[in-house]
Amino acid sequence: MNSIKLEENNNNIGSMNNIKKKKHKAIRSCIVCRKRQEKEKLFRVANNEIHELVYDKLQKENSRAIYICKDRNCLEKLKNMIEKGKLKINLKIDLSKLNIVIDELENELGE
Ligand SMILES: [Zn+2]
């Protein structure tokens, strides 16, 4: 009986640790609408190792990045902002290829 109780206790500790991990979520805001969301719910665009701007699908690039809603409206607005030179970002990211990345993000959203 005692050994069974011990096992149960251990399982409880294990599941509590899992809950703790899940609660720790990074929040980022969209550069267009400033809405704050868990970063997994946003598109991440990062500078990769060779300083190219890329859609960081797995969010693994260890670099400066910008976040955008997975939303066609925000992508459209972002394009307009680039066109009109209204995009201001406090990060040292070369934005000259951002339009190409936005096309990729739109494809990702599908129709
Ligand atoms: Zn947005």
Residues whose N, C-alpha, C, O or C-beta is under 5 A from the ligand:
A	BS01	ZN	C30 V32 C33 R34 C69 C74
